[in-house]
Amino acid sequence: MRSLLSHSVNVTFFYVPQIVQALRYDRLGYVEQFIMEASLLSPLFAHQIIWNMKANTYKDEDSTIPDPLKPKLDRLTQRMIDALSGEDKAFYEREFSFFNEVTSISGKLRPFIKRTKAEKKAKIDEEMKKIELDVGVYLPSNPDGEVIGIDRKSGRPLQSHAKAPFMATFKIRRVKRLMNGHDNMVNGDEETDMVTEVMQSAIFKVGDDCRQDVLALQLISAFRNIFNGVGLDLYLFPYRVTATAPGCGVIDVLPNSISRDMLGREHVNGLYEFFMREHNGPNSTKFQKARNNFITSMAAYSIVTYLLQFKDRHNGNIMIDSEGHILHIDFGFCFDIGNCLRVIMLTPAPGGITFESAPFKLTHEMITVISGPEASKHSQHYRRFEELCVKGFLACRPYAEEIVRCVQLMLDSGLPCFKGMTTIKNLRDRFVLDKNEREASDYMMGLIRASHENIRTVMYDQFQYATNGIPY
């Protein structure tokens, strides 16, 4: 509690999931009191806490299995709402009314699940026209920006067998106070505001638990802070996801990006050919910069994929942005919920085959982007990739306990990725804290060798192509 109270609300914002889970162990009521006090200081903090508490009232996405914490969460949510007054209460009512109106479109799409895309699109457009935009409202995933416009024709139904997620685009205004041109002072003692307006697409889901993605992206953000803090040229993009109710959430769409799956559907033969086409050939400055971006992001995501055990890394979950970075999305399989597939033909006995046994995905086409068509492990660029993996891994190890504590507080949340304290032991072991830096460097080099064109990675891509039509 002393630690929480010693930081500003802006810092504790980052730990909303852990603060809510801490209520499970709050026998003396200190955490509850902190939440009440902090929510009166910051309406935005209050909103995020309320959404997270609502998302944790049930253990399943269909709201049929109440969490043992539900009575406390319901009571505290009502206490927080009752404590609001004046403009703070009006702000809460505007925001939650706006967001509920947008989210409810997913429910209204349910009867159209088996209809054509055109019919679904027409229904979304019809409902988007009805939304009234109030002053000061924001997307839950973008509390730092105000929604000032809605692209009412942007609604798009997304593929799902039983649910009705959809995507829509909003115009967001962000205001950043600048001093000195770099967050200090401008024109002597005066301050100035830098206003930016961007179009932000978001996916709205109903009947799909987003809490695991929230935790995964929070940890990716923590790793990004570690890399930035030690000055390493490693790139991660923790896009934003907010769980707002049981089985409900909003997910920011990555800007200027395309999935490797979509490239395949557009008949692009490989990543190297895509980079050649998009970045003016291997001898151009643009290509060299894009390849560098690919290497710095590839190394960063390789480290994080191993430490957090991200699985289901098929080409639908791997994105490439316009600057050449590789980005990962969809973290339904992580920690101790490996993507073990039961294949009856191959395993008549109960059980399954874990295709993704490699530490991380490092395929032939990824290596060609790094090294060129020869895909050499001895090229200067591949050596740089290895070097960044080692340096990034070593940079993470001093922060292992901080990462572990973030995860440990979430153990009783009911997320399927956890197997009790075994998950914590396995996570800590992956940092190989018993090894010195030289031994840890050799360990990471071994992980790279084990991942390099791993046959099981290839098998998994082949399986996804055969069963789901995802190109590779």
Residue, then its C-alpha position, 0 to 999 in steps of 0.5 A: m500500500r505504501s508503494l501504491l500511495s507513493h506513485s501518481v494515479n498515472v503510474t498505477f493506471f498500468y497496473v489496473p488488472q493487478i489492483v483488481q485481483a489484489l482485492r482477493y487478498d484484501r482482508l483489511g480493506y486497504v486495496e478497496q480504500f485505495i481504489m475509492e480514493a484514486s477513483l475520486l482523483s481520476p475519473l479515467f482511473a475510475h472508468q478503467i477499474i469499473w470496466n475491469m471489475k465488470a470483466n472479472t465478475y464471471k469466470d466464463e465469457d457467457s456469464t454463467i459461472p460467478d467468480p467468488l470475488k463477484p459480490k465484492l466487485d459488485r459492491l465496490t462498483q456501486r460504491m464508486i458510482d455512488a461516490l461520483s458527483g457533478e461533472d465526474k458523474a455526468f462524464y461517467e454516464r456519457e462515457f458508459s452510455f456511448f460505449n454500451e451503445v457501440t458494443s450493443i451492435s455486436g449483440k444486434l448482429r447475432p441473428f445475422i451470423k449466417r447471413t451474407k457479409a453484405e447483409k451484416k454490413a448493412k445492419i452495422d451501418e444502420e446501427m452506426k447511424k443511430i449512435e449519438l456522439d457526446v462531448g468528451v467520450y473516448l474509446p476504453s482502449n484510448p483514454d488519452g484521446e477524445v472521440i470527435g467523429i465516427d466513420r459511420k460507413s466503416g463498420r465491418p463484420l469479422q469472421s466468427h462461427a458463433k459470435a458477431p465481432f465487428m470493426a469500426t473507425f473513429k476520429i480521435r483527438r489527442v492533446k499533449r502538453l509540451m514544454n520547451g519543445h520536449d516536454n519542458m518549457v516553450n517560450g520561457d515559462e509558457e506551455t503549449d498544447m500539441v494537438t493531433e487527430v488520427m483515425q483509429s479502428a477498433i474491434f468490438k467483441v461480445g462473447d469472447d474473453c479478452r482478459q488474457d490478451v490484456l495481460a499479455l499486452q501489459l507484459i509486452s509493454a513492460f518488456r518494451n520499457i525494459f529495452n528502452g530503459v537500457g537503450l537497446d534497439l529492439y521494437l515491440f508494439p503493445y497495441r491496446v485491449t480493454a476488457t469491459a465486461p464478461g466476454c466483452g472487450v475492445i481491441d485497437v487495430l494495428p495501423n498500417s499493417i497487413s497479416r502474413d495470411m492476407l499477403g498469401r491470399e493476395h498471392v505474394n510468394g514470400l516475405y522477401e518478395f513482399f519487402m522487395r516490392e514494397h521497399n524498392g529492392p535490396n539496394s535502396t535505403k528504404f529496403q535497408k531501413a525496413r530490413n533493420n526494422f524487421i530485425t529489431s522487431m523480430a529479435a524483440y518478439s522472439i525473446v518475449t514469445y519464448l519467455l511468455q510462451f506465446k503459441d498459435r503463431h500461425n500467419g493470421n496472427i503475424m503482422i507486417d507494418s508499412e515500415g517493415h516491423i513484424l508484429h504479433i497479435d492474438f494471445g489466446f495461447c500463452f504460459d501453460i496453455g500450449n496449443c496442443l492439437r488433437v489429431i485423431m489420425l496420428t494419435p488414436a489414444p487420448g492426447g494431442i500433438t504439440f506442433e509448436s515446440a520451438p522456442f519461437k517462430l523463425t522460418h526460412e522466409m523470415i531468415t531470407v528477409i534478415s539475410g537475403p535469398e541465400a538465407s545464410k546463418h553467417s551473414q552480417h544481418y543474421r549475426r546482428f539478429e542473434e546479438l540483439c536476441v542475446k542482449g535483449f534476453l540479458a537485459c530482461r533477467p534483472y527484471a525477472e522478479e518484477i515480471v513474475r510478480c505481475v503474473q503471480l497476482m493474476l493466478d486466481s483470476g481463472l484465466p486458462c493460461f495458468k496452472g497454479m504455482t507451476t506457471i510461476k516456476n516455469l516462467r521464472d525458470r525460463f529466465v535461467l537465473d541460475k546461470n551467469e551472463r556468459e552461460a545465459s548468452d549461450y542458452m539464448m544462442g541455443l534457443i535460436r538454433a532450436s528455432h531456426e527452420n524448426i520442422r514442427t513450426v513448418m508442420y504447424d503452418q501446414f496444418q493451419y493451411a490444410t484445416n483453416g486455409i491460412p497460407y504460409 
